[in-house]
Amino acid sequence: MSGKLNRTRPVAGCLLCALLLVACGNGKPKQAQNSALPVAEVKQVKSLRITAPEKNSRAVFHRPLEIAFENSEGLPVDSARFYLNGVLLRTTGKEESRCTVTVPETTVGNGALRIQVFHPGDRESVASQPVLVVPDKAPVRYGYEVVRKFPHDPKAYTQGLFYLDGYLYESTGQYGESGIRKMELGSGKVLSSLSIDSKLFGEGIAVLHGKIYQLTWTSGKGFVYDLKTFSPESTFTYQMQGWGLATYNDGLILSDGSYRLYHINPAGFTVTGATEVCDHNGPVSNLNELEVIDGLVWANVWMTERIVLIDPESGVVKADLDLSGLLTATERRRLDTSDDVLNGIARNPETGTVYVTGKRWPYLFEIKVNTR
């Protein structure tokens, strides 16, 4: 309604309305009284202690986890809430200080168990406990077969590798030997190359939107080049060590030799998140060269000939690939076993095969991975 009087309303009705308005205060509406009850202030009590599980205990997907608490003041308990990595696991009632939950599938790695307890008199206590969250299943073991092998520069200390439009792009390390190069696939011939400052140790590379991003090891400095010309375009900085780099969706993923993967926004090279990587045995460290294939991050595990396939959001190692049979015993004896290890993963989307090599390896191998 518009609030105007209806001109056809009877006179008696109008007089009654007028009398009511006068009775309520000369026609002026009274201010609405606040009928809301005052909100009680919650008092934080610092007396809660988690007694189970112990600090840094393992929380395994789909396995039972017993949780218990006590408070030094002996306060009565109205209810309690139990959280793991921010996920509500269980709510208990009066005087319940212990429960058993089934660990849900969440992010793995260093997690936090949190208990929030409500006491009479609007009192509340909170406690946290670090736990290590791990998957309950071992990674699937993948097999492989060698499709072909190509020559590879035995002097190239391979740090990064990717395939694009029929060519391989490689970054190399070591002081005075670091740079990037474009190679002919069949012959291994270097078609174009660019060296970086001899004081810098080159690391992983990735391509995104027609640009090549290159890391360096400990200097905290990286470079952006034009893909076609290798012309330097800009530099960027970061706080961790630089090891591997790969394109993921519309951004980048970086490894620093630990068990963490960092999600990077190329604009300003800012870290937008970090994923800790675990298999059923715990954290998987020494993550090095990276490649994203079908939504999973493939990572060389430095000083081994193992590649792990990682869910980049949860950190769970989904599959495992052992490539220790690529080189013959004679070929291995010609290498420095303490350093010349497997490193370099590049996928050919046209064939579905994967190219792998190692530091100063004489060959680049094209393999077909058996996922069954």
Backbone hydrogen bonds in HBPLUS format (Angstrom, degrees):
<---DONOR---> <-ACCEPTOR-->    atom                        ^
c    i                          cat <-CA-CA->   ^        H-A-AA   ^      H-
h    n   atom  resd res      DA  || num        DHA   H-A  angle D-A-AA Bond
n    s   type  num  typ     dist DA aas  dist angle  dist       angle   num
A0009-ARG N   A0006-ASN O   3.00 MM   3  5.51 167.3  2.02 121.5 124.0     1
A0014-CYS N   A0010-PRO O   3.24 MM   4  6.66 145.3  2.37 140.2 149.9     2
A0014-CYS N   A0011-VAL O   2.91 MM   3  5.01 117.4  2.32  96.2 112.5     3
A0015-LEU N   A0011-VAL O   2.91 MM   4  6.30 157.6  1.96 158.1 163.9     4
A0016-LEU N   A0012-ALA O   2.96 MM   4  6.17 158.8  2.01 149.8 155.5     5
A0017-CYS N   A0013-GLY O   3.09 MM   4  6.29 154.4  2.15 142.1 148.6     6
A0018-ALA N   A0014-CYS O   2.98 MM   4  6.28 156.5  2.03 148.6 155.1     7
A0019-LEU N   A0015-LEU O   2.95 MM   4  6.24 164.2  1.98 154.2 157.3     8
A0020-LEU N   A0016-LEU O   3.06 MM   4  6.27 157.0  2.12 146.7 152.8     9
A0021-LEU N   A0017-CYS O   2.99 MM   4  6.26 152.3  2.07 148.4 155.9    10
A0022-VAL N   A0018-ALA O   2.99 MM   4  6.33 155.9  2.05 153.2 159.3    11
A0023-ALA N   A0019-LEU O   2.96 MM   4  6.17 162.4  1.99 149.1 154.2    12
A0024-CYS N   A0020-LEU O   3.07 MM   4  6.23 136.8  2.26 138.7 149.6    13
A0027-GLY N   A0021-LEU O   2.85 MM   6  4.32 152.1  1.93 123.8 116.4    14
A0025-GLY N   A0022-VAL O   3.00 MM   3  5.30 163.5  2.03 110.8 115.0    15
A0026-ASN N   A0022-VAL O   3.22 MM   4  4.21 153.3  2.29 119.5 115.2    16
A0028-LYS N   A0025-GLY O   2.98 MM   3  5.63 162.9  2.01 127.2 128.8    17
A0043-LYS N   A0122-ASP O   2.85 MM  79  6.27 162.1  1.89 158.1 162.4    18
A0124-GLU N   A0043-LYS O   2.89 MM  81  6.14 155.7  1.95 157.2 157.9    19
A0045-VAL N   A0124-GLU O   2.77 MM  79  5.81 160.3  1.80 150.3 153.3    20
A0072-SER N   A0047-SER O   2.97 MM  25  5.28 147.8  2.07 139.6 142.0    21
A0049-ARG N   A0070-GLU O   2.75 MM  21  5.41 149.1  1.85 166.2 176.5    22
A0070-GLU N   A0049-ARG O   2.90 MM  21  5.41 150.8  1.98 151.8 161.4    23
A0051-THR N   A0068-ALA O   2.94 MM  17  5.45 146.3  2.06 122.4 132.1    24
A0052-ALA N   A0068-ALA O   3.39 MM  16  4.93 153.8  2.47 128.7 122.3    25
A0068-ALA N   A0052-ALA O   2.91 MM  16  4.93 154.5  1.97 134.7 133.3    26
A0057-SER N   A0054-GLU O   3.16 MM   3  5.59 141.9  2.32 139.2 133.4    27
A0056-ASN N   A0130-PRO O   2.64 MM  74  5.18 153.7  1.71 143.9 144.9    28
A0132-LEU N   A0057-SER O   2.84 MM  75  6.04 165.8  1.86 152.0 157.0    29
A0059-ALA N   A0132-LEU O   2.80 MM  73  5.94 161.9  1.83 143.3 146.6    30
A0134-VAL N   A0059-ALA O   3.04 MM  75  6.34 156.5  2.10 148.2 153.6    31
A0063-ARG N   A0060-VAL O   2.99 MM   3  5.49 155.4  2.05 144.2 142.5    32
A0061-PHE N   A0134-VAL O   3.11 MM  73  6.53 158.4  2.16 159.8 166.6    33
A0062-HIS N   A0103-VAL O   2.73 MM  41  5.04 159.2  1.77 152.4 147.8    34
A0103-VAL N   A0063-ARG O   3.02 MM  40  5.69 170.9  2.03 151.2 150.9    35
A0065-LEU N   A0101-VAL O   2.71 MM  36  5.31 148.9  1.80 155.9 164.8    36
A0101-VAL N   A0065-LEU O   2.97 MM  36  5.31 165.7  1.99 144.3 143.9    37
A0067-ILE N   A0099-CYS O   2.83 MM  32  5.49 174.7  1.83 172.9 174.0    38
A0099-CYS N   A0067-ILE O   2.90 MM  32  5.49 156.1  1.96 157.6 163.9    39
A0069-PHE N   A0097-SER O   3.01 MM  28  5.58 148.3  2.11 157.2 161.8    40
A0074-GLY N   A0071-ASN O   3.06 MM   3  5.52 162.4  2.09 114.9 120.4    41
A0095-GLU N   A0077-VAL O   2.95 MM  18  4.81 158.0  2.00 127.4 133.9    42
A0078-ASP N   A0118-PHE O   2.79 MM  40  5.52 163.4  1.81 158.3 161.3    43
A0118-PHE N   A0079-SER O   2.91 MM  39  5.41 174.8  1.91 157.5 158.8    44
A0080-ALA N   A0092-THR O   3.15 MM  12  5.21 151.7  2.23 126.7 129.4    45
A0092-THR N   A0080-ALA O   2.85 MM  12  5.21 157.2  1.90 147.7 155.4    46
A0081-ARG N   A0116-GLN O   2.81 MM  35  5.14 154.0  1.88 145.3 154.2    47
A0116-GLN N   A0081-ARG O   2.93 MM  35  5.14 161.7  1.97 147.8 153.8    48
A0082-PHE N   A0090-ARG O   2.91 MM   8  5.33 157.3  1.96 162.0 165.7    49
A0089-LEU N   A0082-PHE O   2.66 MM   7  5.45 169.3  1.67 159.6 162.7    50
A0083-TYR N   A0114-ARG O   2.79 MM  31  5.02 162.2  1.82 158.4 161.8    51
A0114-ARG N   A0083-TYR O   2.93 MM  31  5.02 165.2  1.96 137.5 141.8    52
A0084-LEU N   A0087-VAL O   2.92 MM   3  5.17 152.4  1.99 139.3 146.1    53
A0087-VAL N   A0084-LEU O   2.90 MM   3  5.17 165.3  1.92 116.9 120.1    54
A0085-ASN N   A0112-ALA O   2.99 MM  27  5.37 169.6  2.00 153.5 156.5    55
A0096-GLU N   A0093-GLY O   3.29 MM   3  5.75 153.5  2.37 134.8 130.0    56
A0108-VAL N   A0314-SER O   2.99 MM 206  6.13 166.5  2.01 168.5 164.1    57
A0109-GLY N   A0133-VAL O   2.86 MM  24  5.13 166.4  1.88 145.7 143.5    58
A0133-VAL N   A0109-GLY O   2.84 MM  24  5.13 166.5  1.86 153.9 149.5    59
A0111-GLY N   A0131-VAL O   2.70 MM  20  5.19 165.9  1.72 169.7 170.2    60
A0131-VAL N   A0111-GLY O   3.07 MM  20  5.19 163.6  2.10 124.2 128.4    61
A0113-LEU N   A0129-GLN O   2.84 MM  16  5.08 178.3  1.84 155.5 156.1    62
A0129-GLN N   A0113-LEU O   2.79 MM  16  5.08 144.9  1.91 147.3 156.2    63
A0115-ILE N   A0127-ALA O   2.88 MM  12  5.47 166.2  1.90 163.6 167.7    64
A0127-ALA N   A0115-ILE O   3.07 MM  12  5.47 153.0  2.14 149.2 156.7    65
A0117-VAL N   A0125-SER O   2.77 MM   8  5.21 175.2  1.78 166.0 167.2    66
A0125-SER N   A0117-VAL O   2.88 MM   8  5.21 159.7  1.92 147.5 154.2    67
A0119-HIS N   A0123-ARG O   2.73 MM   4  4.97 176.3  1.74 148.7 148.5    68
A0123-ARG N   A0119-HIS O   3.43 MM   4  4.97 159.1  2.48 125.4 127.3    69
A0140-VAL N   A0318-LYS O   3.03 MM 178  6.35 163.7  2.06 139.3 133.9    70
A0320-ASP N   A0140-VAL O   2.79 MM 180  6.02 147.7  1.90 165.1 163.9    71
A0142-TYR N   A0320-ASP O   2.88 MM 178  5.99 174.4  1.88 169.7 171.5    72
A0143-GLY N   A0370-ASN O   3.19 MM 227  4.93 153.6  2.26 143.8 144.6    73
A0370-ASN N   A0143-GLY O   2.77 MM 227  4.93 160.4  1.81 126.7 132.4    74
A0145-GLU N   A0368-LYS O   2.98 MM 223  5.39 142.8  2.13 141.9 153.6    75
A0368-LYS N   A0145-GLU O   2.89 MM 223  5.39 162.4  1.93 158.4 163.8    76
A0147-VAL N   A0366-GLU O   2.74 MM 219  5.48 158.0  1.79 151.9 158.7    77
A0148-ARG N   A0366-GLU O   3.38 MM 218  5.21 156.3  2.44 130.1 135.9    78
A0366-GLU N   A0148-ARG O   2.82 MM 218  5.21 176.8  1.82 158.5 157.5    79
A0150-PHE N   A0364-LEU O   2.73 MM 214  5.06 165.6  1.75 154.9 159.8    80
A0364-LEU N   A0150-PHE O   2.80 MM 214  5.06 158.4  1.84 144.9 150.6    81
A0152-HIS N   A0362-PRO O   2.90 MM 210  4.93 145.7  2.02 129.1 122.8    82
A0156-ALA N   A0153-ASP O   3.05 MM   3  5.41 163.1  2.08 114.2 119.6    83
A0360-ARG N   A0156-ALA O   2.80 MM 204  5.04 153.2  1.88 152.7 146.4    84
A0173-GLY N   A0157-TYR O   2.91 MM  16  5.40 147.0  2.02 140.2 149.9    85
A0159-GLN N   A0171-SER O   2.86 MM  12  5.43 163.7  1.88 152.5 148.4    86
A0171-SER N   A0160-GLY O   3.00 MM  11  4.95 157.8  2.05 128.6 131.0    87
A0162-PHE N   A0169-TYR O   2.97 MM   7  5.36 149.5  2.07 148.1 153.9    88
A0169-TYR N   A0162-PHE O   2.81 MM   7  5.36 162.3  1.84 166.3 171.3    89
A0164-LEU N   A0167-TYR O   2.92 MM   3  5.47 163.1  1.95 157.6 163.2    90
A0167-TYR N   A0164-LEU O   3.09 MM   3  5.47 162.8  2.12 115.8 121.3    91
A0168-LEU N   A0183-MET O   3.23 MM  15  5.20 165.8  2.26 144.9 147.3    92
A0183-MET N   A0168-LEU O   2.77 MM  15  5.20 164.5  1.80 160.8 164.1    93
A0170-GLU N   A0181-ARG O   2.95 MM  11  5.37 159.4  2.00 149.1 155.7    94
A0181-ARG N   A0170-GLU O   2.88 MM  11  5.37 142.6  2.02 153.1 163.0    95
A0172-THR N   A0179-GLY O   2.93 MM   7  5.42 159.0  1.98 148.8 153.2    96
A0179-GLY N   A0172-THR O   3.38 MM   7  5.42 146.9  2.50 119.3 123.7    97
A0177-GLU N   A0174-GLN O   3.06 MM   3  5.31 161.6  2.10 124.5 127.0    98
A0196-ILE N   A0178-SER O   3.10 MM  18  5.97 162.1  2.14 140.1 140.0    99
A0180-ILE N   A0194-LEU O   2.91 MM  14  5.43 151.7  1.99 151.2 159.8   100
A0194-LEU N   A0180-ILE O   2.90 MM  14  5.43 149.4  2.00 158.5 159.7   101
A0182-LYS N   A0192-SER O   2.82 MM  10  5.28 159.8  1.86 154.7 156.8   102
A0191-LEU N   A0182-LYS O   2.73 MM   9  5.54 156.4  1.79 153.3 161.2   103
A0184-GLU N   A0189-LYS O   2.81 MM   5  5.22 160.2  1.85 152.5 158.4   104
A0188-GLY N   A0184-GLU O   2.87 MM   4  5.20 141.8  2.01 142.6 152.0   105
A0200-LEU N   A0197-ASP O   2.93 MM   3  5.54 165.3  1.95 122.6 126.2   106
A0217-TRP N   A0201-PHE O   2.86 MM  16  5.51 149.7  1.96 153.1 163.3   107
A0203-GLU N   A0215-LEU O   2.88 MM  12  5.01 146.9  1.99 143.2 133.2   108
A0204-GLY N   A0243-TRP O   2.85 MM  39  5.70 145.4  1.97 150.4 159.5   109
A0215-LEU N   A0204-GLY O   2.91 MM  11  5.44 162.2  1.94 163.2 168.2   110
A0206-ALA N   A0213-TYR O   3.03 MM   7  5.35 140.3  2.19 141.8 152.1   111
A0213-TYR N   A0206-ALA O   2.82 MM   7  5.35 168.0  1.83 162.5 166.7   112
A0208-LEU N   A0211-LYS O   2.91 MM   3  5.33 156.3  1.96 150.2 158.1   113
A0211-LYS N   A0208-LEU O   3.03 MM   3  5.33 146.5  2.14 109.0 119.2   114
A0227-LEU N   A0210-GLY O   3.14 MM  17  5.40 162.9  2.17 143.8 138.5   115
A0212-ILE N   A0225-TYR O   2.90 MM  13  5.05 161.8  1.93 140.3 146.4   116
A0225-TYR N   A0212-ILE O   2.86 MM  13  5.05 155.9  1.92 142.8 151.0   117
A0214-GLN N   A0223-PHE O   2.87 MM   9  5.18 159.4  1.92 152.2 156.6   118
A0223-PHE N   A0214-GLN O   2.94 MM   9  5.18 153.3  2.01 141.5 150.3   119
A0242-GLY N   A0217-TRP O   2.90 MM  25  4.70 163.1  1.93 135.6 141.1   120
A0238-TYR N   A0220-GLY O   3.19 MM  18  5.06 144.7  2.33 120.6 125.4   121
A0222-GLY N   A0236-PHE O   2.80 MM  14  5.11 158.8  1.85 150.9 151.1   122
A0236-PHE N   A0222-GLY O   3.04 MM  14  5.11 149.5  2.13 126.1 128.9   123
A0224-VAL N   A0234-SER O   2.90 MM  10  5.22 151.6  1.98 154.8 148.6   124
A0233-GLU N   A0224-VAL O   2.72 MM   9  5.53 169.8  1.73 162.7 159.1   125
A0234-SER N   A0224-VAL O   3.41 MM  10  5.22 157.0  2.47 131.2 133.6   126
A0226-ASP N   A0231-SER O   2.96 MM   5  5.29 152.1  2.04 139.6 147.6   127
A0230-PHE N   A0226-ASP O   2.80 MM   4  4.97 145.1  1.92 144.6 149.9   128
A0243-TRP N   A0255-SER O   2.95 MM  12  5.39 139.1  2.12 167.5 154.8   129
A0255-SER N   A0244-GLY O   2.98 MM  11  4.93 158.2  2.02 131.7 133.8   130
A0246-ALA N   A0253-ILE O   2.99 MM   7  5.33 145.0  2.12 148.1 156.9   131
A0253-ILE N   A0246-ALA O   2.84 MM   7  5.33 151.6  1.92 151.8 157.5   132
A0248-TYR N   A0251-GLY O   2.95 MM   3  5.29 169.6  1.96 125.4 129.0   133
A0251-GLY N   A0248-TYR O   2.83 MM   3  5.29 161.9  1.86 134.8 140.1   134
A0252-LEU N   A0264-ILE O   3.10 MM  12  4.97 167.5  2.12 145.5 147.4   135
A0264-ILE N   A0252-LEU O   2.80 MM  12  4.97 173.4  1.81 151.2 149.4   136
A0254-LEU N   A0262-TYR O   2.89 MM   8  5.05 156.5  1.95 142.0 150.0   137
A0262-TYR N   A0254-LEU O   2.84 MM   8  5.05 169.9  1.85 151.8 155.0   138
A0286-ASN N   A0257-GLY O   3.06 MM  29  4.35 131.4  2.31 123.5 120.9   139
A0287-LEU N   A0258-SER O   3.24 MM  29  6.01 173.3  2.25 153.1 154.5   140
A0277-VAL N   A0259-TYR O   2.77 MM  18  5.35 161.2  1.81 165.4 170.9   141
A0261-LEU N   A0275-THR O   2.80 MM  14  5.12 153.7  1.86 147.4 156.5   142
A0275-THR N   A0261-LEU O   2.77 MM  14  5.12 161.9  1.80 153.1 159.5   143
A0263-HIS N   A0273-GLY O   2.82 MM  10  5.12 168.1  1.83 142.5 146.5   144
A0272-THR N   A0263-HIS O   2.80 MM   9  5.52 162.3  1.83 150.1 156.0   145
A0265-ASN N   A0270-THR O   2.83 MM   5  5.26 167.7  1.84 159.2 162.5   146
A0270-THR N   A0265-ASN O   3.13 MM   5  5.26 133.2  2.36 145.0 146.1   147
A0269-PHE N   A0266-PRO O   3.22 MM   3  4.51 151.6  2.30  90.3  98.3   148
A0284-VAL N   A0277-VAL O   3.01 MM   7  5.84 156.8  2.06 138.1 140.0   149
A0278-CYS N   A0315-GLY O   3.04 MM  37  6.20 155.1  2.10 146.4 150.7   150
A0317-VAL N   A0278-CYS O   3.03 MM  39  6.02 148.2  2.13 150.5 149.5   151
A0279-ASP N   A0282-GLY O   2.97 MM   3  5.40 154.6  2.03 152.3 148.0   152
A0282-GLY N   A0279-ASP O   3.08 MM   3  5.40 154.8  2.15 110.2 117.7   153
A0302-TRP N   A0286-ASN O   2.81 MM  16  5.21 160.1  1.85 160.2 154.3   154
A0288-ASN N   A0300-ASN O   2.84 MM  12  5.23 154.3  1.90 163.0 165.8   155
A0300-ASN N   A0289-GLU O   3.01 MM  11  5.40 159.4  2.06 151.5 158.2   156
A0291-GLU N   A0298-TRP O   2.96 MM   7  5.13 137.9  2.14 143.9 151.9   157
A0298-TRP N   A0291-GLU O   2.65 MM   7  5.13 173.2  1.65 168.8 167.1   158
A0293-ILE N   A0296-LEU O   2.86 MM   3  5.41 157.3  1.91 162.5 162.3   159
A0296-LEU N   A0293-ILE O   3.05 MM   3  5.41 169.1  2.06 119.4 121.8   160
A0297-VAL N   A0310-ILE O   2.88 MM  13  4.96 159.8  1.92 149.7 148.6   161
A0310-ILE N   A0297-VAL O   2.80 MM  13  4.96 165.0  1.83 138.6 143.4   162
A0299-ALA N   A0308-VAL O   2.93 MM   9  5.39 155.4  1.99 151.3 159.5   163
A0308-VAL N   A0299-ALA O   3.01 MM   9  5.39 158.7  2.06 148.7 150.1   164
A0301-VAL N   A0306-ARG O   3.04 MM   5  5.72 155.8  2.10 171.2 166.2   165
A0304-THR N   A0301-VAL O   3.06 MM   3  5.75 132.8  2.29 144.1 147.0   166
A0323-LEU N   A0305-GLU O   2.84 MM  18  5.38 171.5  1.85 176.1 173.4   167
A0307-ILE N   A0321-LEU O   2.88 MM  14  5.04 160.3  1.92 148.8 155.2   168
A0321-LEU N   A0307-ILE O   2.81 MM  14  5.04 151.8  1.89 159.1 163.2   169
A0309-LEU N   A0319-ALA O   2.94 MM  10  5.04 167.5  1.95 143.8 142.4   170
A0318-LYS N   A0309-LEU O   2.72 MM   9  5.62 142.0  1.86 158.7 171.8   171
A0319-ALA N   A0309-LEU O   3.41 MM  10  5.04 157.8  2.47 130.1 133.9   172
A0311-ASP N   A0316-VAL O   2.95 MM   5  5.44 166.7  1.96 153.6 157.1   173
A0315-GLY N   A0311-ASP O   2.81 MM   4  5.22 150.5  1.89 148.7 157.1   174
A0326-LEU N   A0323-LEU O   3.31 MM   3  5.91 165.1  2.33 124.7 123.6   175
A0332-ARG N   A0328-THR O   2.98 MM   4  6.24 150.6  2.07 149.4 157.9   176
A0333-ARG N   A0329-ALA O   3.11 MM   4  6.34 150.2  2.20 144.3 151.3   177
A0334-ARG N   A0331-GLU O   3.33 MM   3  5.46 144.7  2.46  98.5 108.0   178
A0335-LEU N   A0332-ARG O   2.97 MM   3  5.33 163.5  1.99 114.7 119.9   179
A0339-ASP N   A0336-ASP O   3.00 MM   3  5.62 166.9  2.02 121.2 125.6   180
A0340-ASP N   A0336-ASP O   2.74 MM   4  5.30 159.9  1.78 160.2 166.5   181
A0341-VAL N   A0339-ASP O   2.81 MM   2  5.64 133.3  2.03 110.9  96.0   182
A0359-LYS N   A0341-VAL O   2.98 MM  18  5.66 158.6  2.03 153.8 150.4   183
A0343-ASN N   A0357-THR O   2.91 MM  14  5.89 157.4  1.96 127.2 134.7   184
A0357-THR N   A0344-GLY O   3.34 MM  13  5.27 143.6  2.48 128.9 133.1   185
A0346-ALA N   A0355-TYR O   2.91 MM   9  5.02 146.2  2.02 147.1 152.2   186
A0355-TYR N   A0346-ALA O   2.64 MM   9  5.02 174.2  1.64 163.2 164.2   187
A0348-ASN N   A0353-THR O   2.95 MM   5  5.57 176.8  1.95 159.2 160.0   188
A0351-THR N   A0348-ASN O   3.24 MM   3  5.73 136.9  2.44 109.8 119.1   189
A0352-GLY N   A0348-ASN O   2.76 MM   4  5.60 145.0  1.88 157.7 169.7   190
A0354-VAL N   A0367-ILE O   2.96 MM  13  5.35 167.7  1.98 155.4 159.5   191
A0367-ILE N   A0354-VAL O   2.78 MM  13  5.35 170.9  1.79 159.9 161.4   192
A0356-VAL N   A0365-PHE O   2.87 MM   9  5.33 154.9  1.94 149.4 157.8   193
A0365-PHE N   A0356-VAL O   2.85 MM   9  5.33 167.6  1.87 169.3 165.9   194
A0361-TRP N   A0358-GLY O   3.23 MM   3  5.08 162.0  2.27 118.4 113.5   195
